Amino acid sequence: MQATQNIISLADLKTGESATINNLKAGRNINARLSTLGFTPGVLIFMTHNYGHGPIVVTVRDTRIALGRGEAQMIFVNRERE
């Protein structure tokens, strides 16, 4: 059960934190777009900028990508613990 406690939406990840993508809960078109950008389960993601409002910037597969907050709320991640 401890593993499910670490699952949060990407929008809730703070600047400087890392996580592993768990799953995508969006429509078929959005899932296809996100998968094309590299957002697939098991991939490590790093939150570059998240100011709590507006778009966020993440690093996925050595590429910085800006996402709308609505898109980020459909991506669920396992927060990395140190």
N, C-alpha and C positions, 0 to 999 in steps of 0.2 A: 504493500500500500504506500510505502514511502515514495516510490517512483512517481505515482500519480500526483502527489503533492507538489512536485517540481514542474508539472505541466502548466504552462501559462501561455497567453497569446503573445505573439511577437511584439505587439504594441505595449505590453507591460514590462518588457525587458528594458533595463536602464542603460544609459550610455556607458560603454566600457565593459559590459557583461557579455559573456559568450553563452551559447546554447546550441543544442542539437535539434534539428527539425524533427518533430514527432509526426505531424500530419497536417493536411490542408482540408479545411471545411468550407469550401466555396463551391460555386457552380462550375460546370464543366469547362466553360470558356476561361474563367479566371484561373482554375486549376491548371489548364493547359498553358496559359501565359506564364504563370509562376514557375511551372516545371521547366519551361523553355529557358527561363532566366536562371535556373539552377536551384530553385527551392524544391528539393526532393527529400523524403524522409532519410534521416541518418547523416545529413550534411551539417557540418559545423558552421555556425553563423556568428558574426560579431556585430554588436550594436555600435555603430560609429557615432550617430547623433540621434537622440530622442529627447526633445525638450518638453514633452508632455502635451503638445498641441501641434497641429500641422503635420506635414510629412516627416517621415523618419528616413535615415540613411543607414544601411546595413552593408556589411562586407560578406559576400558569399562566393566561395571558390575564387578568392583573390580579386573579386570585382566589386566595386562600390555601386549599390543600387538604391535609388530613392523609391519609396513606396508611400502611398496614401495611408492614412491611419486606418481607414476602413479595410483596405487590403491586409494590413498587418494584423488586424483583429481576427482574420480568417486563417492565419498561420499559427499553429500550436507547436511550442518548443519545450524541450526539457532543459531547464536552467542548469548550467554547469556549476557544480559546487567545488570549492577549493579545499 
